[in-house]
């Protein structure tokens, strides 16, 4: 698996000093949900069933969508949050994931219909994107990068490790990508109750949020648009049940304690304004 070089992403000065001010000044930015396939997975990978708040929740298999998001900014252009599954998942439940340990590190079934990959969807919409803001480097969030131009911007959280294990478990999702641009949240202002946040375009429209726990460098995003305010949790919270019950990400998370703290911060944020919608990593509430 190719490991691109890393460089620091240059951030503008935040346009606002508090969420109260930012939410009072929404921008011309929209979000469109794109489904790129589905996963069959055990819910214990999505929720920490050992947590006290999970009492009464039974371990079971569930089928969930795999999303990415098209962000359209009136001045900055079009971007993606994540890239979903690539078209290799139409033929193989492991897609382009390789190695003898792929069943151990990818313990789920993946499905994709023809035309669901992000390349096909962008072509159908006649849309080009200027970059991808990545929540984390798990395959169901970056495999679709295989279908995108490699001379665009790819941004993620500082320290987010590539998900591989030598020749035992690897993929080609980042092949052709020369550089990953890292957001250094140590340089970012804290916005209570979330912690360090980056005002990506410097106008309060699109925010990157430091949400470690599920992965070391996990990032969530917030769209502050006139047509809607949306918190994109990524896998910091996979499904609505975890959010409603305050149960953090499950088995295999980098740091379960930290993941729980991150979830509780997002829950608190969702309550500061009744207009905030929450799009979970693998569920969009109706």
C-alpha positions as CSV (number, residue, x, y, z in Angstrom):
1,X,0.0,0.0,0.0
2,X,1.3,3.4,-1.0
3,X,1.9,5.9,1.9
4,X,1.8,9.5,0.6
5,X,3.9,12.1,2.2
6,X,2.4,14.3,4.8
7,X,2.3,18.1,5.0
8,X,0.6,20.6,7.3
9,X,-2.7,22.1,6.0
10,X,-2.6,25.9,6.1
11,X,-5.6,27.2,8.0
12,X,-7.1,30.7,8.0
13,X,-8.0,32.6,11.1
14,X,-11.5,31.7,12.3
15,X,-14.1,34.1,11.3
16,X,-15.9,33.8,14.7
17,X,-14.9,33.2,18.3
18,X,-17.9,31.2,19.4
19,X,-20.6,28.8,18.1
20,X,-23.2,31.4,19.0
21,X,-21.7,33.9,16.6
22,X,-21.0,31.3,13.9
23,X,-24.5,29.9,14.0
24,X,-25.9,33.4,13.7
25,X,-24.0,33.9,10.4
26,X,-24.7,30.9,8.2
27,X,-23.2,30.8,4.7
28,X,-24.1,29.8,1.1
29,X,-22.9,26.2,1.5
30,X,-25.0,23.0,1.0
31,X,-24.5,19.3,1.6
32,X,-25.8,16.4,-0.4
33,X,-25.7,12.8,0.8
34,X,-24.3,10.2,-1.6
35,X,-24.8,6.5,-0.8
36,X,-21.9,4.4,-2.2
37,X,-22.9,0.9,-1.0
38,X,-23.9,-1.1,2.1
39,X,-22.2,-3.1,4.8
40,X,-23.4,-6.1,6.8
41,X,-21.8,-5.7,10.2
42,X,-22.1,-6.6,13.9
43,X,-23.4,-3.7,16.0
44,X,-20.7,-4.3,18.6
45,X,-18.2,-2.8,16.1
46,X,-20.4,0.4,16.1
47,X,-21.2,0.6,19.8
48,X,-19.2,-0.2,22.9
49,X,-21.6,-2.8,24.3
50,X,-19.5,-3.0,27.5
51,X,-20.4,0.5,28.4
52,X,-23.0,1.0,31.2
53,X,-25.2,2.9,28.8
54,X,-25.4,-0.1,26.5
55,X,-27.3,-2.2,29.1
56,X,-30.1,-4.0,27.3
57,X,-28.6,-3.6,23.8
58,X,-28.1,-7.0,22.3
59,X,-25.3,-8.0,19.9
60,X,-26.7,-8.5,16.4
61,X,-25.9,-8.1,12.7
62,X,-27.2,-5.0,11.0
63,X,-27.1,-3.7,7.4
64,X,-26.1,-0.1,7.0
65,X,-25.3,2.4,4.1
66,X,-21.9,3.7,3.3
67,X,-21.9,7.4,2.7
68,X,-19.9,10.3,1.4
69,X,-21.0,13.9,1.2
70,X,-20.9,16.4,-1.6
71,X,-20.2,19.9,-0.2
72,X,-20.9,22.8,-2.4
73,X,-19.6,26.3,-1.4
74,X,-20.8,29.3,-3.4
75,X,-17.3,30.7,-3.6
76,X,-14.8,27.9,-2.8
77,X,-16.3,25.3,-5.1
78,X,-17.2,21.6,-4.7
79,X,-15.6,19.2,-2.2
80,X,-16.3,15.7,-0.7
81,X,-16.3,14.5,2.8
82,X,-14.9,11.0,2.4
83,X,-15.2,9.0,-0.8
84,X,-17.1,5.8,0.1
85,X,-16.6,2.5,-1.6
86,X,-15.0,2.0,-5.0
87,X,-16.4,-0.2,-7.7
88,X,-14.3,-3.2,-6.8
89,X,-17.0,-3.9,-4.1
90,X,-19.4,-4.8,-6.9
91,X,-17.5,-8.0,-7.5
92,X,-15.9,-8.8,-4.2
93,X,-17.1,-8.2,-0.6
94,X,-13.5,-7.1,0.2
95,X,-13.2,-4.8,-2.8
96,X,-9.6,-4.0,-3.5
97,X,-8.5,-4.9,0.1
98,X,-5.8,-7.6,-0.1
99,X,-3.8,-9.9,2.1
100,X,-4.3,-13.1,4.1
101,X,-5.6,-11.1,7.1
102,X,-8.3,-9.3,5.2
103,X,-11.1,-11.3,6.8
104,X,-9.8,-10.5,10.2
105,X,-9.3,-6.8,9.7
106,X,-12.4,-6.4,7.5
107,X,-14.9,-8.6,9.4
108,X,-18.0,-7.6,7.4
109,X,-19.7,-8.0,4.1
110,X,-19.8,-5.1,1.6
111,X,-22.1,-4.5,-1.3
112,X,-22.4,-2.0,-4.1
113,X,-24.7,-1.6,-7.0
114,X,-23.5,-0.6,-10.4
115,X,-23.2,3.2,-10.6
116,X,-23.0,3.8,-6.9
117,X,-19.3,4.4,-6.8
118,X,-18.4,8.1,-6.3
119,X,-16.7,8.3,-9.8
120,X,-19.9,7.3,-11.5
121,X,-22.1,9.5,-9.4
122,X,-19.9,12.6,-10.0
123,X,-19.8,11.9,-13.7
124,X,-23.6,11.6,-13.8
125,X,-24.0,14.9,-12.0
126,X,-21.3,16.5,-14.3
127,X,-19.4,17.7,-11.2
128,X,-15.7,18.0,-10.5
129,X,-14.4,18.3,-7.0
130,X,-11.4,20.3,-5.7
131,X,-10.7,18.1,-2.8
132,X,-11.6,15.5,-0.2
133,X,-11.9,16.1,3.5
134,X,-11.3,12.7,5.1
135,X,-12.8,11.6,8.5
136,X,-10.3,8.7,8.8
137,X,-8.5,6.1,6.7
138,X,-10.7,3.1,7.1
139,X,-11.5,1.5,3.7
140,X,-15.2,2.3,3.5
141,X,-14.4,6.0,3.8
142,X,-11.5,6.2,1.3
143,X,-11.8,3.4,-1.2
144,X,-13.6,5.7,-3.7
145,X,-10.5,7.9,-3.9
146,X,-9.4,5.3,-6.6
147,X,-12.0,7.0,-8.9
148,X,-10.9,10.6,-8.3
149,X,-8.2,12.8,-9.8
150,X,-5.0,12.6,-7.8
151,X,-4.1,16.3,-8.3
152,X,-6.8,17.5,-6.0
153,X,-6.6,18.3,-2.3
154,X,-6.7,15.5,0.3
155,X,-7.1,16.6,3.9
156,X,-7.2,14.6,7.2
157,X,-6.4,14.9,10.9
158,X,-2.7,15.0,11.9
159,X,-1.4,11.6,13.0
160,X,-4.2,9.5,11.4
161,X,-2.4,6.3,10.5
162,X,-2.8,4.3,7.3
163,X,-4.9,1.2,8.0
164,X,-2.6,-1.6,6.9
165,X,-0.3,-4.4,8.1
166,X,2.4,-4.9,5.6
167,X,1.6,-7.6,3.0
168,X,-0.8,-9.2,5.5
169,X,-3.4,-6.6,5.0
170,X,-3.3,-3.7,2.6
171,X,-5.1,-1.8,-0.2
172,X,-4.4,0.5,-3.1
173,X,-6.9,3.2,-2.1
174,X,-4.3,6.0,-1.9
175,X,-2.2,4.9,-5.0
176,X,-1.4,8.0,-7.1
177,X,-2.0,10.4,-4.2
178,X,1.3,12.3,-3.7
179,X,0.5,14.3,-0.5
180,X,-2.0,14.1,2.4
181,X,-2.6,17.5,4.1
182,X,-2.9,17.3,7.8
183,X,-4.9,19.5,10.1
184,X,-2.9,20.2,13.3
185,X,-5.6,20.7,15.9
186,X,-3.0,21.7,18.5
187,X,-2.9,25.0,16.6
188,X,-6.7,25.4,16.6
189,X,-8.9,27.4,18.9
190,X,-11.2,25.4,21.2
191,X,-14.9,25.9,20.6
192,X,-16.9,24.6,23.6
193,X,-18.3,22.0,23.9
194,X,-16.5,20.4,21.0
195,X,-12.8,21.2,21.7
196,X,-10.4,22.2,18.9
197,X,-12.1,23.2,15.6
198,X,-10.8,24.6,12.3
199,X,-12.7,27.1,10.2
200,X,-11.7,25.6,6.9
201,X,-12.5,28.5,4.6
202,X,-12.2,31.2,7.1
203,X,-15.9,32.3,6.8
204,X,-17.6,30.1,9.4
205,X,-19.2,27.9,6.7
206,X,-17.4,24.6,7.0
207,X,-15.6,23.3,10.1
208,X,-13.3,20.5,10.9
209,X,-13.6,19.1,14.4
210,X,-11.1,17.1,16.4
211,X,-12.9,13.9,17.3
212,X,-10.3,11.2,18.3
213,X,-11.1,7.9,19.9
214,X,-12.4,5.7,17.1
215,X,-9.2,6.5,15.3
216,X,-6.2,8.5,16.5
217,X,-6.7,11.3,13.9
218,X,-10.4,11.1,13.4
219,X,-12.1,14.3,12.2
220,X,-15.8,15.2,12.1
221,X,-17.2,18.1,10.1
222,X,-19.8,20.8,10.5
223,X,-21.7,22.5,7.6
224,X,-23.1,25.9,8.7
225,X,-25.4,26.6,5.8
226,X,-28.4,28.9,5.3
227,X,-30.3,25.8,4.0
228,X,-29.2,23.6,6.8
229,X,-26.7,23.1,9.7
230,X,-25.3,19.6,9.7
231,X,-22.9,17.8,12.0
232,X,-21.1,15.0,10.1
233,X,-19.9,12.6,12.8
234,X,-18.1,10.1,10.6
235,X,-17.4,7.0,12.7
236,X,-17.1,9.0,15.9
237,X,-20.8,7.8,16.0
238,X,-21.9,5.3,13.5
239,X,-25.6,5.0,14.1
240,X,-28.4,7.0,15.8
241,X,-28.9,4.4,18.5
242,X,-25.4,5.0,19.8
243,X,-26.0,8.8,19.9
244,X,-29.4,8.4,21.6
245,X,-28.0,6.1,24.2
246,X,-24.7,7.9,24.6
247,X,-22.7,4.8,23.7
248,X,-19.4,5.4,22.0
249,X,-17.8,3.5,19.1
250,X,-17.3,-0.2,19.7
251,X,-14.7,-3.0,19.4
252,X,-11.5,-2.1,17.6
253,X,-11.6,1.6,18.4
254,X,-8.2,3.2,19.0
255,X,-9.2,4.5,22.5
256,X,-12.6,3.7,23.8
257,X,-12.5,6.1,26.7
258,X,-11.5,9.0,24.4
259,X,-14.2,7.9,21.9
260,X,-16.8,8.1,24.6
261,X,-15.7,11.6,25.6
262,X,-15.8,12.7,22.0
263,X,-19.4,11.4,21.6
264,X,-20.6,13.2,24.7
265,X,-19.1,16.4,23.4
266,X,-21.0,16.0,20.1
267,X,-24.2,15.3,21.9
268,X,-23.7,18.5,23.9
269,X,-23.0,20.4,20.7
270,X,-26.2,19.1,19.0
271,X,-28.3,20.6,21.9
272,X,-27.0,24.2,21.6
273,X,-29.2,24.9,18.6
274,X,-32.5,23.2,17.6
275,X,-31.6,23.6,13.9
276,X,-28.5,21.3,14.0
277,X,-29.0,18.0,12.2
278,X,-26.7,15.1,12.8
279,X,-25.6,12.8,10.0
280,X,-24.1,9.6,11.6
281,X,-21.3,7.6,10.0
282,X,-23.7,5.0,8.7
283,X,-27.2,6.4,9.2
284,X,-29.0,9.5,8.1
285,X,-32.2,10.1,10.3
286,X,-35.4,10.9,8.4
